[in-house]
Amino acid sequence: MRIGAVSARTGLSLRTIRYYEEVGLVTPSARSQGGFRLYTEPDVARLNLIRRMKPLGFQLDEMRELLGLLYPEPRADDEPAVLEEHELRRLREFTEKAERRCLELRATLDTAEEFAALLRDRLARHTERARKT
């Protein structure tokens, strides 16, 4: 599929998708004869994964490393890749970072929801007072 369809499916802008290509996070699987980028389902899956990493605060180099862990290069003998001990350790570290950040984001959301509830309450009170007068 072309970049416009990928943008619609992932919610990422064309500029962002091109930037991710420029920094080596996702490379289109092919180019059309006219030079248009062509993406496959695995390319879209990688872009969606990157989109999920962004709000968790992963940096570009961490994203690149994590993508390498999650999508390792296929082995020459067609056997599934097995992560080595240091790779498993890094994957655990990334998992812990993601979980910590999720907790932080939940706390931030709780605070924001409390504030929104306060605003709704104040609005309701003022609306009620205005109706009575």
N, C-alpha and C positions, 0 to 999 in steps of 0.2 A: 504494500500500500504506500501511497505517497504521503509526504510530510503533513499535508493538510488533514488527511484522515487520521493520522497518528495524533496530531494535535487535538482533534475533536475527541478521540477515544481516551486520551490521557489527561486532558485538561491543561496540558502544558502549551505555552505559546510556541510559535514557530521559532522565534528568536532563542528561547530556552533550549529547544531541541537541537538547534544548530550549535549553540554554545556547548552543550553536553558532547556533541560530536567533536568540536574543536579541542576540548580538554581531554578527550579520549575515554569518556564514560560509555558512550554508545555510538557505534559506527553503523550506518545503514548497511544492510546485507548486500545491497546491489545498487546500481545506478541504471536508469533507463537509457535508451539510445540518445535521448535529448539531454541527458545529464541530471535528471531528477533523482533525488534520493528515493530509494525503495526500501521499505521496512517490512520485516516479517513478524509473526506473532512473538517469537522470542525477543526481538528487539523491543516490541511494545511492552512485554513483561519486564524487561530491564528498565525501561523508562518509568513504568509504574512503580517499580521498586525504588528507584532514585527519588521519585516524587514522595514516597513514604518516608525516606530517610531525611529529607530536607527539614521538616519541622522538628525532627529529633536532634538537630544540631550537628549532624555529621558533616565534616569538611570534605572537600573534593578528594583529597588523597585517601581519606578513610572510606569514602564511597567506592573509589577505585579498588582499594584493597578488599573491601567487603564483597563487591561484585565478583572479584577473582575467587574468593572463597565460596561464594554461592553458585557461581557458574565456572567451575574449573575447566581448563582446557582438556578436551578429550584425550585419553591415552592412545598410543599407537596401536595397542592390542584390542581396542574397542571395549575394554573393561571399564566399569564405572570408576571415576576418580575417588580415591580415599584420601581424606585429609590427614596430614601428618600432625604429630603432637603439637608443634608450635602453631600450626594453622587452627587446630581445635582450641588452643588457648586464646588465640586472637578472636575466634568466633564467640567464645564465652565472654571475653571482654566487651565485644560489640553488643552482645545480648544484654549484659549488665548495664551498659551505657544507655541502651534503648529503654530498658525497664526503668532506670532512674529518671530519665527524661520524661517518660510517660507519667510517672508520679508527680514530677514538677508541673507538667502541663495540666494534670487533673487538679492540683492545688490552685493553679492560676485560674482555671475555669470555675472552680468553686467560688473564688473571690469575685470573679466577674458576674457570676449568677446571683450572688448575694447583692451586689451593687444594682443589677438590673431589677431585682425584686424590690429593693428600696425605692428605686425610681418609679416602678409601677404603683407601689403603695402611696407614694407622695402624689402621683398623678391622680389616683383614684380619690384621695382625700380632697385635693383641690377641685376636682371635677364635681364631687359631691357638694362641697361648699358653694361652688358657683351655681349649681342647680337650685340650691335652697334660697339663694338671694335673688 
